């Protein structure tokens, strides 16, 4: 899986995955330019088991490029771990017709999760291949909104997207917060889509934060397998539009793992939960969610009383369950009429998803059946949200959720302080 899945497939090694092409791309009016941002200076280059996820996925991208039309341009930024005794630096390449062209080789290594570098690379690709529309693929590790501070200059507890071990330049591990990602993309052409091939990115907090920089956010609310997406199949779909785009990505990805898991003891019949957020409805969904919270049956639990989450689907477990399915949570705590009013808005914001009640996870030795869930597929919406609870691990431990949730615009829009929940709330032991 793509969360904490140690070393080795450097750019020198990438040559084994593809052939370089010296021909310059032809001057053709571009319909769409897509950038795959491979933040691979971590254990996705080569794992302790020898899996070369970055190299394999790059080879798939190159294979898939054979299906592209002349007015479709596909770029890949690669930051990988150097092989022992060899030096490699990040590179931007264009992929076309099964060949690659090195467009820019950086002189020295840097943190690919640094917001300024992220913006620089996006700007380079957009200026090199101006197009009628743009797409972005986020490849690597992620943990959605779950971070400890709003800066990459933190410790190992700082997470969000783009884990970079700093190995190739003697640095320490860093990540990029989603709030920083949104700021880094401000003022640039709005993406038609951002496809997050990394864990936990389909949550209300991320969708709301990125609402001004992309039309669609596509990915999973849960953890995803280390193998990631089948890029040879997805590459031509990246250049479709509207529902053909997001349904094509979701269906292809989902069906790929149904087939891959066939015969597996724990995962047979299941896949990766996948969905799309239509960001133009995120402000409306925030308003509707804020309204429905105040209409909870019996009243929304005021601090320090926690809401009843027993049996509800959650998409990540780290110290405690976190990232609960927002549709299930609302459905089981409101009247039928209030839920229907809210759900009408939710279905606009999340117009398509395919749910799986079992998926690959690092929790409990890689596979966990989530047998404690009483929800079914029809209860869930395949998108998560933060729900403050009076739990020690929400105040302390690795992430300190209660201290940081207000960093995100979504949670400020919901105004949890109405119910006594705020960043200043402290853990209260039950009697």
Helices and strands as residue ranges (DSSP letters): H 11-14, E 30-40, H 53-64, G 65-67, E 72-80, E 91-96, E 99-105, H 115-128, E 131-139, E 161-164, G 167-169, E 174-176, H 178-184, E 191-197, H 204-209, E 214-219, H 231-234, G 235-239, H 242-260, E 274-278, G 279-281, H 282-293, E 314-317, E 321-325, H 326-331, H 336-349, E 352-354, E 359-360, E 367-368, G 377-379, E 384-385, H 392-395, H 401-404, G 405-407, H 409-414, G 416-419
